[in-house]
């Protein structure tokens, strides 16, 4: 984590693989309900359903989301 941020560094996100919602929310500081509303509205990436009870997101999609939102601050 950077000194002045509670969000883990982008380098801590794997380049590929899958992330569960708890892992995603470490990098995207929103509530679980806000995250799901954003997924439903298309603001956040669509998940990958592995089974009825297992939902994940592609790490590269989360990385791209963070990079896009970071570029707005510049």
Backbone bond lengths (Angstrom), bond angles and torsions (degrees), N, CA, C in turn:
res aa  C-N    CA-C-N  psi(-1)  N-CA   C-N-CA  omega(-1)  CA-C   N-CA-C  phi
1 X - - - 1.443 - - 1.515 110.18 -
2 X 1.284 115.46 146.20 1.450 118.30 175.64 1.531 109.10 -74.20
3 X 1.324 115.89 161.46 1.465 120.13 -176.52 1.520 112.92 -60.82
4 X 1.323 116.90 -38.29 1.458 119.99 -173.88 1.522 113.42 -105.40
5 X 1.319 117.78 21.41 1.454 120.75 179.78 1.525 110.31 -139.19
6 X 1.320 115.61 144.73 1.456 120.24 175.77 1.519 111.02 -94.22
7 X 1.333 116.94 1.30 1.460 121.91 179.67 1.530 108.01 -92.41
8 X 1.348 117.41 129.81 1.472 119.05 178.16 1.517 111.66 -59.19
9 X 1.316 115.50 153.08 1.462 121.15 -179.17 1.527 111.12 -63.38
10 X 1.308 116.18 149.44 1.451 122.26 178.27 1.525 111.01 -58.42
11 X 1.322 116.97 -30.50 1.464 120.91 -179.72 1.530 111.72 -63.26
12 X 1.332 117.92 -19.37 1.460 120.88 -179.62 1.525 113.14 -80.42
13 X 1.323 117.68 -8.02 1.458 120.72 176.85 1.524 107.88 -84.87
14 X 1.327 117.65 129.96 1.466 118.35 177.91 1.523 111.19 -62.04
15 X 1.335 116.26 153.66 1.464 120.39 179.27 1.518 111.86 -70.91
16 X 1.310 116.25 -31.47 1.456 120.26 177.79 1.519 108.60 -144.31
17 X 1.298 115.93 174.74 1.454 120.26 -177.24 1.514 110.61 109.06
18 X 1.322 114.64 -171.24 1.457 121.03 -176.41 1.522 110.65 -121.28
19 X 1.321 115.75 147.04 1.466 122.42 178.68 1.518 109.27 -122.12
20 X 1.316 116.47 136.92 1.463 120.91 173.72 1.529 108.15 -81.40
21 X 1.328 117.33 167.52 1.463 121.45 -174.21 1.535 111.64 -59.74
22 X 1.322 118.65 -38.84 1.474 120.52 179.52 1.525 110.89 -62.38
23 X 1.330 116.92 -37.60 1.464 120.52 178.05 1.529 110.84 -69.67
24 X 1.321 116.81 -40.68 1.468 121.16 179.13 1.524 109.92 -60.70
25 X 1.329 116.15 -43.09 1.466 120.21 -175.44 1.524 113.00 -70.63
26 X 1.326 118.14 -11.67 1.470 120.40 171.76 1.521 110.38 -70.08
27 X 1.325 115.89 -28.78 1.467 121.56 -177.28 1.518 112.93 -100.58
28 X 1.317 117.32 -26.09 1.463 122.68 179.03 1.528 106.35 -112.31
29 X 1.315 119.16 102.28 1.473 121.43 -172.03 1.530 113.80 -78.28
30 X 1.331 116.07 70.53 1.458 121.60 176.14 1.528 107.47 -132.28
31 X 1.314 115.83 165.46 1.463 119.20 177.71 1.529 109.34 -72.87
32 X 1.308 114.88 161.83 1.462 120.96 178.83 1.536 110.67 -59.90
33 X 1.340 116.87 -42.52 1.466 119.59 -179.00 1.529 110.86 -68.02
34 X 1.347 117.58 -36.90 1.470 120.36 176.84 1.531 109.77 -65.10
35 X 1.321 116.69 -40.33 1.461 121.07 178.68 1.526 110.35 -59.32
36 X 1.334 116.65 -49.76 1.463 120.13 -178.03 1.529 111.64 -65.27
37 X 1.312 117.93 -36.05 1.464 120.61 176.27 1.531 109.90 -64.56
38 X 1.326 117.10 -39.40 1.461 121.42 177.59 1.519 112.61 -67.12
39 X 1.327 116.97 -35.79 1.462 120.78 175.80 1.528 109.11 -65.03
40 X 1.325 115.93 -44.71 1.465 120.53 -178.79 1.530 111.60 -63.11
41 X 1.349 116.55 -39.13 1.463 120.37 -177.96 1.531 113.15 -80.61
42 X 1.336 117.95 -12.52 1.458 121.26 -178.69 1.509 114.18 94.68
43 X 1.320 117.54 0.93 1.470 120.84 178.83 1.526 111.56 -69.93
44 X 1.319 116.48 -34.78 1.464 123.06 179.82 1.519 109.71 -111.31
45 X 1.332 117.93 159.20 1.470 120.95 -176.63 1.531 112.69 -61.06
46 X 1.320 114.73 151.52 1.460 121.11 176.81 1.530 109.46 -75.57
47 X 1.321 116.65 144.40 1.464 120.46 -178.50 1.523 112.73 -81.96
48 X 1.316 113.77 169.87 1.454 123.19 172.30 1.517 106.09 -111.02
49 X 1.326 117.47 121.82 1.468 121.60 179.29 1.519 108.17 -88.55
50 X 1.338 116.89 117.25 1.457 120.76 176.99 1.523 111.33 -89.57
51 X 1.320 116.05 -30.40 1.466 122.05 175.97 1.525 107.48 -160.74
52 X 1.314 117.38 -175.08 1.466 120.34 179.92 1.523 112.02 -58.75
53 X 1.329 116.83 -34.36 1.462 120.29 -174.68 1.517 114.81 -112.19
54 X 1.325 117.87 5.52 1.470 121.05 -178.02 1.526 109.67 -123.65
55 X 1.326 114.97 116.44 1.459 122.53 179.04 1.524 108.00 -124.16
56 X 1.322 116.34 134.15 1.465 121.61 -179.23 1.517 109.79 -135.13
57 X 1.325 114.68 168.56 1.462 122.13 173.95 1.509 108.20 -125.68
58 X 1.310 115.92 147.64 1.464 120.44 176.74 1.531 108.04 -69.59
59 X 1.316 115.48 132.89 1.468 120.63 -179.39 1.521 110.79 -58.89
60 X 1.327 117.71 -37.43 1.470 119.63 -179.33 1.524 111.54 -67.03
61 X 1.342 117.99 -30.67 1.465 120.56 176.55 1.528 110.89 -68.59
62 X 1.324 116.97 -39.72 1.473 121.46 179.02 1.521 109.77 -68.68
63 X 1.321 116.46 -41.80 1.472 120.81 177.85 1.532 109.77 -60.48
64 X 1.334 117.76 -44.77 1.468 121.73 179.79 1.526 110.86 -63.57
65 X 1.329 116.98 -40.28 1.469 120.98 177.64 1.525 110.69 -60.29
66 X 1.310 116.99 -45.83 1.469 121.25 -179.44 1.527 110.11 -64.73
67 X 1.324 117.34 -42.54 1.469 119.97 179.72 1.529 111.47 -64.89
68 X 1.351 117.16 -38.28 1.466 119.99 177.46 1.518 111.16 -64.71
69 X 1.327 117.15 -44.65 1.458 119.74 -177.45 1.529 110.70 -71.37
70 X 1.322 117.35 -31.93 1.466 120.09 177.75 1.522 110.77 -67.76
71 X 1.324 117.41 -31.25 1.466 120.09 -178.42 1.544 110.80 -72.25
72 X 1.340 118.18 -21.81 1.467 120.42 176.65 1.527 110.87 -68.31
73 X 1.330 117.35 -29.26 1.451 121.10 -177.37 1.514 113.65 -77.30
74 X 1.330 116.92 -9.67 1.474 120.27 -177.33 1.491 112.21 -86.46
